[in-house]
Amino acid sequence: MVNSKCMPCLLYALEACPVNKTQLKSFEFTINRTLMKIFQTTSLDIIKECKIWFNVADVSVSIGERKKRFLAKYSGTENELCKVFAQYDD
């Protein structure tokens, strides 16, 4: 449920935006609090285990993967302007 419903909404269009460490922590906090409510716990150790067992990736990893896919599509376009901007973003 978290991977299919929450993560796409939370991470919508972040692959095209610069995200700093404070924002990453805020997104991670949101996911952790959601899992805490679902599993009725306040222990981060339990939440870390739940993330492993239910294959919920860290937000920074998810954003990195989404950004790689976005840039691959963006630089693969026939539009020359997009190719130039994709080179600067690497």
C-alpha positions in Angstrom: 0.0 0.0 0.0 2.8 2.4 0.9 4.8 1.7 -2.3 1.8 1.8 -4.6 -0.2 4.7 -3.1 1.8 6.9 -0.8 5.2 7.0 -2.4 4.1 8.1 -5.9 2.0 10.9 -4.3 4.8 12.0 -2.0 7.5 11.9 -4.7 5.5 13.3 -7.6 7.7 15.3 -10.0 10.7 15.4 -7.5 12.9 13.9 -10.1 12.8 17.2 -12.0 13.5 19.3 -8.9 16.6 19.8 -6.8 16.0 18.4 -3.3 18.2 19.3 -0.3 19.0 17.3 2.8 16.4 19.0 4.9 13.7 18.2 2.4 14.9 14.6 2.2 14.6 14.3 6.0 11.1 15.7 5.9 10.0 13.2 3.2 11.6 10.4 5.2 9.9 11.5 8.4 6.5 11.4 6.5 7.1 7.8 5.5 8.3 6.8 8.9 5.3 8.4 10.6 2.9 6.7 8.1 4.4 3.3 8.9 4.3 4.1 12.7 0.6 4.7 12.4 0.0 1.6 10.3 2.0 -0.7 12.7 1.0 1.2 15.8 4.6 1.7 17.1 6.9 4.6 17.9 10.1 2.6 17.6 12.3 3.5 14.6 14.0 0.1 14.9 10.7 -1.6 14.3 10.0 0.7 11.4 13.4 0.0 9.9 12.7 -3.7 10.0 9.2 -3.2 8.5 10.8 -1.2 5.6 13.1 -4.1 5.0 10.4 -6.8 5.1 7.9 -4.8 3.1 10.4 -3.5 0.6 9.9 0.2 1.3 13.0 2.0 0.0 14.4 5.1 1.7 13.2 8.3 0.1 16.7 9.4 -1.0 17.1 6.1 -2.8 13.7 6.3 -4.5 14.3 9.9 -5.6 17.8 8.9 -7.0 16.3 6.1 -9.0 13.5 8.2 -10.3 16.0 11.0 -11.2 18.2 8.5 -13.2 15.2 7.2 -15.2 14.0 10.8 -15.8 17.4 12.0 -17.0 17.8 8.9 -19.3 14.4 9.7 -20.9 15.1 13.4 -21.0 18.5 13.0 -22.7 17.2 10.3 -25.0 14.8 12.7 -26.6 15.3 14.0 -30.1 15.0 17.6 -28.9 18.5 19.1 -28.9 17.6 21.6 -26.2 16.7 18.7 -23.8 20.0 16.9 -24.6 22.0 20.1 -23.7 20.2 20.6 -20.4 20.5 16.9 -19.4 24.3 17.2 -19.9 24.4 20.1 -17.4 22.4 18.3 -14.8 24.8 15.3 -14.6 
